[in-house]
Structures are given as structure tokens and as C-alpha cells.
Amino acid sequence: ILVNEDGNHVAPSRLSNEERKQRISEAWFQYIRKFPTSSNNPVIQHRIVFSMSRELHDKLVEAGINPDRVLQSTMRKAMGKFAERFHPTDSIGYAYGIHHDTDNLHMHVALCPRTARGSYVGCSESCSTTPGNKNQMKYLRSCFEQENKRWVHILGSPQKLDEHLSKR
């Protein structure tokens, strides 16, 4: 999505929201088409929402920390752990958008259903012992919650907060 028609590169932040969405969609579908399926209803993405509590949001603002960056960092860490756990020798792709249109800051994540090597990326909530049904969503949720707890711990300790802010 970074390459213009003339071959020059552009930062996504310099594109309009519509242009960004169009480029992401085109790249996404071009990639998905590499993996033919006989399914009448193929998976083209897994949709995930990460949400920040109003309380955590307000504490971050009070401490002078940008909640958008914390949510983005938390999501990236959770997705990284997800990739390490379920696709350790491969990489996953996703696109996201941060939204401020409700009382809670939240982020929509579209997870590509295929890894870089073409393996299926599951997002099951199943507790089945059948191979492939690994309850990925429970694991992803726990990674996100663990990172949120880390932030609550940092914000609850003036010493930890000072340490964190001094590293920035």
C-alpha cells in the first residue's frame, strides 16, 4: 500500500482514509486470491475488536500518556504473541483502525486468514481437541488482558510510572 502508481513510496499517514482503505483492500484481495478455495463462503478476514476501558483511558491521559499509542502497542504485542504461539515459523498479516466514535476507545483489527506461507490462520473459540481448533481467541484475549493489567500496574505505582516515562 506504500507504493504509488508512479513507483514512489508514501507513508500511510499521508494518504486519505479512503485511499488507505482502497489500497489495503486491493492488496488484501490480491493476496487472498492466491489461495483458491472450493468454499461457497470463503473466509476473507477475521474481525477482532480491542477496547480500552474508560478508566484506563482517563488514567493514561492524566499521566500524560497517549491512549491511542498504548492501545496500538497493546494490540501489536497481543498479535505478536498470537503469531509466536500459533504460527511460530511464519508471519501473519493484519490491518487496523483506531476509533473514537463510542464512549470507549477501541480498535478494529482485520486479520488475514492466510500466513505469509499460505497456512490458514484460525480464530476459533472452540475448546475442541480436534487439531486446528486451538481456542485462538481465548489466547489472544488473555494476551490483551495481560498487557492491560501491566498498564494498570504501571499507572498504580508512581515509581513504575516514572521508570516508564523516563524510558520514553
C-alpha atoms as an extended CHARMM CRD file, in Angstrom:
* protein
*
       168  EXT
         1         1  ILE       CA              0.0000000000        0.0000000000        0.0000000000  PROA      1               0.0000000000
         2         2  LEU       CA              3.0510000000        2.2230000000        0.2540000000  PROA      2               0.0000000000
         3         3  VAL       CA              3.8170000000        2.3430000000       -3.4800000000  PROA      3               0.0000000000
         4         4  ASN       CA              2.1810000000        4.9730000000       -5.6840000000  PROA      4               0.0000000000
         5         5  GLU       CA              1.3370000000        4.3460000000       -9.3390000000  PROA      5               0.0000000000
         6         6  ASP       CA              4.4910000000        6.2790000000      -10.3290000000  PROA      6               0.0000000000
         7         7  GLY       CA              6.6480000000        3.9560000000       -8.2100000000  PROA      7               0.0000000000
         8         8  ASN       CA              7.3330000000        6.4560000000       -5.4250000000  PROA      8               0.0000000000
         9         9  HSD       CA              6.6170000000        5.4880000000       -1.8430000000  PROA      9               0.0000000000
        10        10  VAL       CA              4.2430000000        7.2380000000        0.5210000000  PROA      10              0.0000000000
        11        11  ALA       CA              3.6600000000        6.9000000000        4.2600000000  PROA      11              0.0000000000
        12        12  PRO       CA              0.1380000000        5.6210000000        5.0090000000  PROA      12              0.0000000000
        13        13  SER       CA             -0.4190000000        8.6250000000        7.2980000000  PROA      13              0.0000000000
        14        14  ARG       CA             -0.0860000000       10.8920000000        4.2570000000  PROA      14              0.0000000000
        15        15  LEU       CA             -2.9470000000        9.1490000000        2.4560000000  PROA      15              0.0000000000
        16        16  SER       CA             -6.5910000000        9.9860000000        2.9430000000  PROA      16              0.0000000000
        17        17  ASN       CA             -8.5970000000        7.4380000000        4.9010000000  PROA      17              0.0000000000
        18        18  GLU       CA            -10.4230000000        6.4190000000        1.7240000000  PROA      18              0.0000000000
        19        19  GLU       CA             -7.1770000000        5.9580000000       -0.2190000000  PROA      19              0.0000000000
        20        20  ARG       CA             -5.7020000000        3.9120000000        2.6200000000  PROA      20              0.0000000000
        21        21  LYS       CA             -8.7830000000        1.6700000000        2.7770000000  PROA      21              0.0000000000
        22        22  GLN       CA             -8.7830000000        1.2330000000       -1.0080000000  PROA      22              0.0000000000
        23        23  ARG       CA             -5.0940000000        0.3060000000       -1.1470000000  PROA      23              0.0000000000
        24        24  ILE       CA             -5.4010000000       -2.1010000000        1.7720000000  PROA      24              0.0000000000
        25        25  SER       CA             -8.4800000000       -3.7630000000        0.2340000000  PROA      25              0.0000000000
        26        26  GLU       CA             -6.7990000000       -4.1570000000       -3.1610000000  PROA      26              0.0000000000
        27        27  ALA       CA             -3.6300000000       -5.6410000000       -1.6450000000  PROA      27              0.0000000000
        28        28  TRP       CA             -5.6630000000       -7.8690000000        0.6820000000  PROA      28              0.0000000000
        29        29  PHE       CA             -7.8470000000       -9.3680000000       -2.0470000000  PROA      29              0.0000000000
        30        30  GLN       CA             -4.9150000000       -9.7770000000       -4.4210000000  PROA      30              0.0000000000
        31        31  TYR       CA             -3.1880000000      -11.8210000000       -1.7220000000  PROA      31              0.0000000000
        32        32  ILE       CA             -6.2700000000      -13.8760000000       -0.7700000000  PROA      32              0.0000000000
        33        33  ARG       CA             -6.8550000000      -14.8280000000       -4.4160000000  PROA      33              0.0000000000
        34        34  LYS       CA             -3.5360000000      -16.7200000000       -4.3460000000  PROA      34              0.0000000000
        35        35  PHE       CA             -5.2580000000      -19.4040000000       -2.2580000000  PROA      35              0.0000000000
        36        36  PRO       CA             -8.1620000000      -20.9080000000       -4.2190000000  PROA      36              0.0000000000
        37        37  THR       CA            -10.9440000000      -22.4950000000       -2.2350000000  PROA      37              0.0000000000
        38        38  SER       CA            -13.9600000000      -24.6140000000       -3.0510000000  PROA      38              0.0000000000
        39        39  SER       CA            -15.9420000000      -22.9760000000       -0.2570000000  PROA      39              0.0000000000
        40        40  ASN       CA            -19.0860000000      -21.0890000000       -1.2450000000  PROA      40              0.0000000000
        41        41  ASN       CA            -18.4070000000      -18.6900000000        1.6150000000  PROA      41              0.0000000000
        42        42  PRO       CA            -14.6120000000      -18.3740000000        1.9750000000  PROA      42              0.0000000000
        43        43  VAL       CA            -13.0760000000      -16.5640000000        4.9230000000  PROA      43              0.0000000000
        44        44  ILE       CA            -11.5830000000      -13.2810000000        3.7230000000  PROA      44              0.0000000000
        45        45  GLN       CA            -10.7460000000      -11.8960000000        7.1560000000  PROA      45              0.0000000000
        46        46  HSD       CA            -11.2130000000      -12.4110000000       10.8580000000  PROA      46              0.0000000000
        47        47  ARG       CA            -12.6090000000       -9.3310000000       12.5860000000  PROA      47              0.0000000000
        48        48  ILE       CA            -11.4080000000       -8.5470000000       16.0720000000  PROA      48              0.0000000000
        49        49  VAL       CA            -12.1400000000       -5.5590000000       18.3030000000  PROA      49              0.0000000000
        50        50  PHE       CA             -9.8030000000       -4.4390000000       21.0740000000  PROA      50              0.0000000000
        51        51  SER       CA            -11.3320000000       -1.9680000000       23.5130000000  PROA      51              0.0000000000
        52        52  MET       CA             -9.8680000000        0.1680000000       26.2820000000  PROA      52              0.0000000000
        53        53  SER       CA            -11.8340000000        0.8660000000       29.4260000000  PROA      53              0.0000000000
        54        54  ARG       CA            -12.7450000000        4.4670000000       30.0940000000  PROA      54              0.0000000000
        55        55  GLU       CA            -10.9860000000        4.2070000000       33.4460000000  PROA      55              0.0000000000
        56        56  LEU       CA             -7.6670000000        3.1310000000       31.8920000000  PROA      56              0.0000000000
        57        57  HSD       CA             -8.0390000000        5.7680000000       29.1790000000  PROA      57              0.0000000000
        58        58  ASP       CA             -8.5130000000        8.5300000000       31.7440000000  PROA      58              0.0000000000
        59        59  LYS       CA             -5.5960000000        7.3440000000       33.9000000000  PROA      59              0.0000000000
        60        60  LEU       CA             -3.3040000000        7.3430000000       30.8610000000  PROA      60              0.0000000000
        61        61  VAL       CA             -4.3670000000       10.8710000000       29.8870000000  PROA      61              0.0000000000
        62        62  GLU       CA             -3.8760000000       12.0070000000       33.4790000000  PROA      62              0.0000000000
        63        63  ALA       CA             -0.3180000000       10.5780000000       33.3890000000  PROA      63              0.0000000000
        64        64  GLY       CA              0.4260000000       12.3380000000       30.0910000000  PROA      64              0.0000000000
        65        65  ILE       CA              0.4490000000        9.1240000000       28.0440000000  PROA      65              0.0000000000
        66        66  ASN       CA             -1.3510000000        8.8940000000       24.6970000000  PROA      66              0.0000000000
        67        67  PRO       CA             -4.0900000000        6.2030000000       24.9940000000  PROA      67              0.0000000000
        68        68  ASP       CA             -4.0670000000        5.6230000000       21.2150000000  PROA      68              0.0000000000
        69        69  ARG       CA             -0.4080000000        4.6240000000       21.3540000000  PROA      69              0.0000000000
        70        70  VAL       CA             -0.9870000000        2.3620000000       24.3430000000  PROA      70              0.0000000000
        71        71  LEU       CA             -3.9000000000        0.6250000000       22.5860000000  PROA      71              0.0000000000
        72        72  GLN       CA             -1.8300000000        0.2540000000       19.4180000000  PROA      72              0.0000000000
        73        73  SER       CA              1.1540000000       -1.1130000000       21.3700000000  PROA      73              0.0000000000
        74        74  THR       CA             -1.0730000000       -3.4900000000       23.3380000000  PROA      74              0.0000000000
        75        75  MET       CA             -2.6670000000       -4.8150000000       20.1590000000  PROA      75              0.0000000000
        76        76  ARG       CA              0.7280000000       -5.3060000000       18.4840000000  PROA      76              0.0000000000
        77        77  LYS       CA              2.0710000000       -7.2170000000       21.4910000000  PROA      77              0.0000000000
        78        78  ALA       CA             -1.0230000000       -9.4200000000       21.6220000000  PROA      78              0.0000000000
        79        79  MET       CA             -0.8620000000      -10.1050000000       17.8760000000  PROA      79              0.0000000000
        80        80  GLY       CA              2.8600000000      -10.8500000000       18.1610000000  PROA      80              0.0000000000
        81        81  LYS       CA              2.2470000000      -13.3910000000       20.9240000000  PROA      81              0.0000000000
        82        82  PHE       CA             -0.6000000000      -14.8680000000       18.8670000000  PROA      82              0.0000000000
        83        83  ALA       CA              1.7420000000      -15.2800000000       15.8820000000  PROA      83              0.0000000000
        84        84  GLU       CA              4.5010000000      -16.7900000000       18.0630000000  PROA      84              0.0000000000
        85        85  ARG       CA              2.1000000000      -19.3050000000       19.5850000000  PROA      85              0.0000000000
        86        86  PHE       CA              0.1520000000      -20.4340000000       16.5180000000  PROA      86              0.0000000000
        87        87  HSD       CA              2.4730000000      -19.6190000000       13.5850000000  PROA      87              0.0000000000
        88        88  PRO       CA              5.9990000000      -19.5810000000       15.0340000000  PROA      88              0.0000000000
        89        89  THR       CA              7.8440000000      -20.1200000000       11.7350000000  PROA      89              0.0000000000
        90        90  ASP       CA              5.6120000000      -17.8720000000        9.6600000000  PROA      90              0.0000000000
        91        91  SER       CA              4.1200000000      -14.3980000000        9.8020000000  PROA      91              0.0000000000
        92        92  ILE       CA              0.5730000000      -13.1190000000        9.9720000000  PROA      92              0.0000000000
        93        93  GLY       CA             -0.8690000000      -10.0020000000        8.3910000000  PROA      93              0.0000000000
        94        94  TYR       CA             -3.4460000000       -7.5990000000        9.7170000000  PROA      94              0.0000000000
        95        95  ALA       CA             -4.8040000000       -4.1110000000        9.2410000000  PROA      95              0.0000000000
        96        96  TYR       CA             -6.3520000000       -1.9530000000       11.9370000000  PROA      96              0.0000000000
        97        97  GLY       CA             -8.0610000000        1.3150000000       12.6170000000  PROA      97              0.0000000000
        98        98  ILE       CA             -8.4370000000        3.1980000000       15.8730000000  PROA      98              0.0000000000
        99        99  HSD       CA            -11.9160000000        4.5590000000       16.5800000000  PROA      99              0.0000000000
       100       100  HSD       CA            -13.0800000000        7.3100000000       18.8940000000  PROA      100             0.0000000000
       101       101  ASP       CA            -16.7660000000        7.0740000000       17.9120000000  PROA      101             0.0000000000
       102       102  THR       CA            -18.0310000000        5.4920000000       21.1490000000  PROA      102             0.0000000000
       103       103  ASP       CA            -17.5290000000        6.0480000000       24.8790000000  PROA      103             0.0000000000
       104       104  ASN       CA            -14.6290000000        3.5860000000       24.8090000000  PROA      104             0.0000000000
       105       105  LEU       CA            -11.5210000000        3.9700000000       22.6970000000  PROA      105             0.0000000000
       106       106  HSD       CA            -11.3590000000        0.8760000000       20.5200000000  PROA      106             0.0000000000
       107       107  MET       CA             -9.6130000000       -0.6280000000       17.5530000000  PROA      107             0.0000000000
       108       108  HSD       CA            -10.9290000000       -2.8000000000       14.7450000000  PROA      108             0.0000000000
       109       109  VAL       CA             -8.4360000000       -5.3820000000       13.5120000000  PROA      109             0.0000000000
       110       110  ALA       CA             -8.8350000000       -7.3310000000       10.2850000000  PROA      110             0.0000000000
       111       111  LEU       CA             -6.6690000000      -10.4500000000       10.4840000000  PROA      111             0.0000000000
       112       112  CYS       CA             -5.6980000000      -12.0710000000        7.1940000000  PROA      112             0.0000000000
       113       113  PRO       CA             -6.8300000000      -15.7140000000        7.1040000000  PROA      113             0.0000000000
       114       114  ARG       CA             -3.5550000000      -16.8370000000        5.4860000000  PROA      114             0.0000000000
       115       115  THR       CA              0.0130000000      -16.5540000000        6.7300000000  PROA      115             0.0000000000
       116       116  ALA       CA              2.8630000000      -15.3730000000        4.5240000000  PROA      116             0.0000000000
       117       117  ARG       CA              3.4640000000      -19.0370000000        3.5910000000  PROA      117             0.0000000000
       118       118  GLY       CA             -0.2140000000      -19.7160000000        2.9460000000  PROA      118             0.0000000000
       119       119  SER       CA             -1.2140000000      -21.5880000000        6.1060000000  PROA      119             0.0000000000
       120       120  TYR       CA             -4.7230000000      -20.9960000000        7.3840000000  PROA      120             0.0000000000
       121       121  VAL       CA             -4.9580000000      -18.5900000000       10.3240000000  PROA      121             0.0000000000
       122       122  GLY       CA             -7.7480000000      -19.6940000000       12.6230000000  PROA      122             0.0000000000
       123       123  CYS       CA             -9.6420000000      -17.6120000000       15.1400000000  PROA      123             0.0000000000
       124       124  SER       CA            -11.6350000000      -20.2910000000       16.8450000000  PROA      124             0.0000000000
       125       125  GLU       CA            -13.3110000000      -20.0540000000       20.2180000000  PROA      125             0.0000000000
       126       126  SER       CA            -13.7260000000      -23.8080000000       20.2160000000  PROA      126             0.0000000000
       127       127  CYS       CA            -12.4720000000      -25.8640000000       23.1340000000  PROA      127             0.0000000000
       128       128  SER       CA            -12.4450000000      -28.9620000000       20.9300000000  PROA      128             0.0000000000
       129       129  THR       CA             -9.4000000000      -31.2230000000       20.9820000000  PROA      129             0.0000000000
       130       130  THR       CA             -9.6690000000      -31.5760000000       17.2050000000  PROA      130             0.0000000000
       131       131  PRO       CA             -6.4420000000      -30.4010000000       15.5660000000  PROA      131             0.0000000000
       132       132  GLY       CA             -6.8530000000      -26.8360000000       14.3270000000  PROA      132             0.0000000000
       133       133  ASN       CA             -9.4090000000      -25.9060000000       16.9940000000  PROA      133             0.0000000000
       134       134  LYS       CA             -6.9850000000      -24.3510000000       19.4250000000  PROA      134             0.0000000000
       135       135  ASN       CA             -9.1710000000      -21.6940000000       21.0210000000  PROA      135             0.0000000000
       136       136  GLN       CA             -7.0620000000      -18.9320000000       19.4880000000  PROA      136             0.0000000000
       137       137  MET       CA             -9.4680000000      -16.1970000000       20.5640000000  PROA      137             0.0000000000
       138       138  LYS       CA             -9.2100000000      -17.1420000000       24.2370000000  PROA      138             0.0000000000
       139       139  TYR       CA             -5.4220000000      -16.9610000000       23.9860000000  PROA      139             0.0000000000
       140       140  LEU       CA             -5.5000000000      -13.6230000000       22.1370000000  PROA      140             0.0000000000
       141       141  ARG       CA             -7.9240000000      -12.2050000000       24.7110000000  PROA      141             0.0000000000
       142       142  SER       CA             -5.6740000000      -13.3290000000       27.5670000000  PROA      142             0.0000000000
       143       143  CYS       CA             -2.6290000000      -11.6750000000       25.9210000000  PROA      143             0.0000000000
       144       144  PHE       CA             -4.5570000000       -8.4140000000       25.5720000000  PROA      144             0.0000000000
       145       145  GLU       CA             -5.8150000000       -8.5740000000       29.1610000000  PROA      145             0.0000000000
       146       146  GLN       CA             -2.3110000000       -9.3280000000       30.4480000000  PROA      146             0.0000000000
       147       147  GLU       CA             -0.9360000000       -6.2210000000       28.7310000000  PROA      147             0.0000000000
       148       148  ASN       CA             -3.7980000000       -4.0940000000       30.0920000000  PROA      148             0.0000000000
       149       149  LYS       CA             -3.0210000000       -5.3610000000       33.6160000000  PROA      149             0.0000000000
       150       150  ARG       CA              0.6100000000       -4.3810000000       33.0880000000  PROA      150             0.0000000000
       151       151  TRP       CA             -0.5180000000       -0.8250000000       32.3110000000  PROA      151             0.0000000000
       152       152  VAL       CA             -2.7790000000       -0.7130000000       35.3570000000  PROA      152             0.0000000000
       153       153  HSD       CA              0.2110000000       -1.8260000000       37.4540000000  PROA      153             0.0000000000
       154       154  ILE       CA              2.4530000000        0.8630000000       35.9010000000  PROA      154             0.0000000000
       155       155  LEU       CA             -0.1510000000        3.5670000000       36.4550000000  PROA      155             0.0000000000
       156       156  GLY       CA             -0.7650000000        2.4240000000       40.0420000000  PROA      156             0.0000000000
       157       157  SER       CA              2.8600000000        2.8300000000       41.0580000000  PROA      157             0.0000000000
       158       158  PRO       CA              4.4780000000        6.2820000000       40.9000000000  PROA      158             0.0000000000
       159       159  GLN       CA              7.9180000000        4.6100000000       40.7380000000  PROA      159             0.0000000000
       160       160  LYS       CA              6.9130000000        2.3260000000       37.8300000000  PROA      160             0.0000000000
       161       161  LEU       CA              5.2990000000        5.2650000000       36.0490000000  PROA      161             0.0000000000
       162       162  ASP       CA              8.4530000000        7.3670000000       36.4490000000  PROA      162             0.0000000000
       163       163  GLU       CA             10.5680000000        4.4710000000       35.1440000000  PROA      163             0.0000000000
       164       164  HSD       CA              8.2880000000        4.0740000000       32.1350000000  PROA      164             0.0000000000
       165       165  LEU       CA              8.1830000000        7.7800000000       31.3540000000  PROA      165             0.0000000000
       166       166  SER       CA             11.9700000000        8.1010000000       31.6710000000  PROA      166             0.0000000000
       167       167  LYS       CA             12.3990000000        5.3930000000       29.0050000000  PROA      167             0.0000000000
       168       168  ARG       CA             10.2490000000        7.3190000000       26.5180000000  PROA      168             0.0000000000
